């Protein structure tokens, strides 16, 4: 039987995977932007990517906690 913690952890993991995919795409776009000379815009995207990384760490910790609680 699946507990609510398992369901929540699974949902968070899927959202985290989506977040990683979006970040990868943004990184490619940021490099393309930088190569065309828009350094300020590139830096803005890099800042957003850094925030995504920070949030990903917190989401990962929450997933791990939820999974531990189901053991």
C-alpha positions as CSV (number, residue, x, y, z in Angstrom):
1,X,0.0,0.0,0.0
2,X,1.3,3.4,-0.9
3,X,1.4,6.0,1.9
4,X,0.8,9.7,1.4
5,X,4.5,10.4,2.0
6,X,5.4,8.1,-0.8
7,X,2.9,9.7,-3.1
8,X,4.2,13.2,-2.2
9,X,7.9,12.1,-2.6
10,X,7.1,10.6,-6.1
11,X,5.3,13.8,-7.1
12,X,8.2,16.0,-5.8
13,X,10.7,13.9,-7.7
14,X,8.8,14.3,-10.9
15,X,8.7,18.1,-10.4
16,X,12.4,18.0,-9.6
17,X,13.1,16.2,-12.8
18,X,11.1,18.7,-14.7
19,X,13.0,21.5,-13.0
20,X,16.3,20.0,-14.1
21,X,15.1,19.7,-17.7
22,X,14.0,23.3,-17.7
23,X,17.3,24.4,-16.2
24,X,19.2,22.5,-18.9
25,X,17.2,24.3,-21.6
26,X,17.7,27.7,-20.0
27,X,21.4,27.1,-19.8
28,X,21.6,26.4,-23.5
29,X,19.7,29.5,-24.2
30,X,21.9,31.5,-21.9
31,X,25.0,30.4,-23.7
32,X,23.4,31.3,-27.0
33,X,22.5,34.7,-25.7
34,X,26.0,35.3,-24.3
35,X,27.6,34.3,-27.7
36,X,25.5,37.1,-29.3
37,X,26.9,39.7,-26.9
38,X,24.0,40.1,-24.5
39,X,26.1,39.6,-21.4
40,X,23.7,41.3,-19.0
41,X,20.8,39.1,-20.1
42,X,23.1,36.0,-19.8
43,X,23.9,37.0,-16.3
44,X,20.2,37.4,-15.4
45,X,19.6,33.9,-16.7
46,X,22.6,32.5,-14.8
47,X,21.2,34.1,-11.6
48,X,17.9,32.4,-12.2
49,X,19.6,29.1,-12.7
50,X,21.5,29.5,-9.4
51,X,18.1,30.0,-7.7
52,X,16.8,26.8,-9.3
53,X,19.9,24.9,-8.0
54,X,19.3,26.2,-4.5
55,X,15.6,25.2,-4.7
56,X,16.5,21.8,-6.1
57,X,18.7,21.1,-3.1
58,X,15.8,21.8,-0.7
59,X,13.4,19.7,-2.8
60,X,15.9,16.8,-2.8
61,X,16.2,17.1,1.0
62,X,12.4,17.0,1.4
63,X,12.1,14.0,-0.9
64,X,14.8,12.2,1.2
65,X,12.9,13.0,4.4
66,X,9.6,11.8,3.0
67,X,11.2,8.6,1.9
68,X,12.9,8.0,5.3
69,X,9.6,8.5,7.0
70,X,8.0,5.7,4.9
71,X,10.6,3.1,6.1
